[in-house]
């Protein structure tokens, strides 16, 4: 049986119409549905998140949206998801999405996507959860981000073991497979031993 029963996907509330990204979203949807993995996402009907939710629903998969009340009031909430959870604020939304999920996938997006990615990655580094985190690096979108992580390692702000906690794949099926077999343990000695070599 698949260890991943539900995956939280962080992605953009905009969609630029890029054909390669559109194909990647479709492949991720097909992979999740085929492996009977529920999508947990921000509950929106717009952008990359809306496209992904629609693809999964059309394929007969399960989708849980988690959205704060103020965004529901702006009528950006998806009306057709399997389950919609409305929270009071953004903090509750992020906590609920994390609680409901067995892993995290990052698709292209903006500030919000990066903020959510680094929060769950920091939580993993601190040992607050042990769930896999995978970046679906469509068309090299996140190459500069991984270059920045490498700079953090070289500059001794980040241990290689913690940089390696994130999977970096351009293929959705390969990404989910790696996440399903995740067993890495963060190196927590940073708070005892300041030597980052």
N, C-alpha and C positions, 0 to 999 in steps of 0.2 A: 504494500500500500504506500502511496505517495506520502512523504513526510510533510510536504507543503500542502496544506488544505486551503489556505487563504493567503493571498499575496497583496500587500499594499503597494500601489503604484503611484509615484509622485511624478507629475508631468505638467505641461503648460496649460494655462487657461486660454491660450491662443494657439492657432494652427496656421502655419504659413503656406500650406498647400503643397509642400515639398513631396514629390513622388516617392523618393527613397524612404522618407519618414512614414508616409502613408502605408507603404509595403511593410515596414517594420512593425507598425501598430497592428496591422492585420495578422502578421506572423505571431506576434505576442498573444493576440486574442485567440488564435487557433491553438497555440501551444497550451494556454491556460485551460481552455475548454476541453481539449483532448485529454489533458491530465486531471480533469475534474478539480481544478483549483479556482476557488472563488476570488473575484476581483474585489478588493477594498480600495476605494479611491475617494477623492474630495467631493463627490456628489454633483459635480457640475454637468451641464448639458452643452457647454461650449468648449472650444479649443481641442487640444490633444485628448484631454480627459473625456470629453463628450464623444469623440470619434471612437476611442477605445471602448467605452461603455456600450455604445451602440453596436460595435462589432461583436462583442461578447454576447450581448442579448440576442442579436440576430442568429448567432450560432447555438443558442440554447443554453448558454452558460449563466452562472449566478453572479450578480453584481450587488454589492452593498455600498451605498453612498453615505458619506458622513459630511454634513455641511452645517455651518453655524447659521443661526436664525437670520442674521442680517443679510446673508447672501440668499437665503430663501426668499426674503422680503424683496430682494432685487430681481426675483424671478429667474435666477440662473440655475436653480436646482433642476436636476433631471427628473422628469415625470414618470419614466417607465422602468426604473430600476427594480430589482427584486426586493430590496429593502432599503429604506432611507432613514437614517438616524440624524436628528436635528439636535445640535448642541447650542449652548449659550454663547460660546466664544471660540476663537481660533485655538486657544490652548487646549480646551476640552476636545476639540475636533482632532487635533494631532494625537493626543493621548489615546482617544478612542480608536483611531485608525491603527495605531501601533498595537494596542491591546488585542484587536480583532485579527491580527495578521501573524503569519509564521515566517515572513520574510518581506523584504522591501526591494522594489525595482524602480530605477530612476530612468525616465525617458527625457528627451530634450524639453527644456522649459526655461523659465526666467528666475527672478530672485526667490520667489516662493519655493520653487522646486529645489534650488540649491540650499535654502535655509532648512527645509525638511530633511534633505539628504544629510547635511552635516550634523543635524541634531541627532538622528538615529545612529549615525556613524560614531559620534561622540559617546552616545549611550552605550554602544557596543564596546568601544575602547575602555570605558569605565566599568564594564562588566554589569551594566544595568539590564542588559538582555543578551541573549546568545543567538539571535536570529540573523540569517544571512542577508547581505546587502549586495545587490547587483546593479551595475550601470549598463543599460542597453545603449551602447555607444554608436548611435546611428550616424554613418558617414563621417566619422571622426569628430562629431560635435563636441565630445568631452575630452578630446586629446589635450587641449590647453590646460584643463583642470587636472589631468593626471600628470602633466608636466609640472604644474604647480606643486602637486603632492611630492613629486620627486625632488623639487627644489627644497621643500620643507625637510625631507630626509637629509639631503646634502648639507643643509644649514643647521642640522641637529635640533630641529623643533619637533621631529616626528620619527618614531622608530620604524625601520623597514617592516617589522612584524605587524605593526598597526596599519601602515599603508597597504599592506597585502591583505587586509581584512575585506577589501572591496573587490568584487569580481568586475572585470572590464571585458565585455563581449559585444560583438556587433550582430550576433545571431541569437534570437530569442530562445530557441530550443536548447542551444549550448549553454546559455546563461541559466535557464531554469534547472537544467541538469546539474550544473555546478552548485547552484544554490541548494538543491535537494540533497547533495552530498557534503554540505558544509559541516566542518567540525573544528574550524580554527579557534584558537583561544587567544584573546588579546594579551599583550605583554603589559601587565599592570605595574611593573616595577618603577615606572616613571615617577611615582609619588614617593618612592623610597630611595631610589638611586637616580641621581640627576644625570648620570653619564648615558648619553643617547647613542653610543656607538654599538 
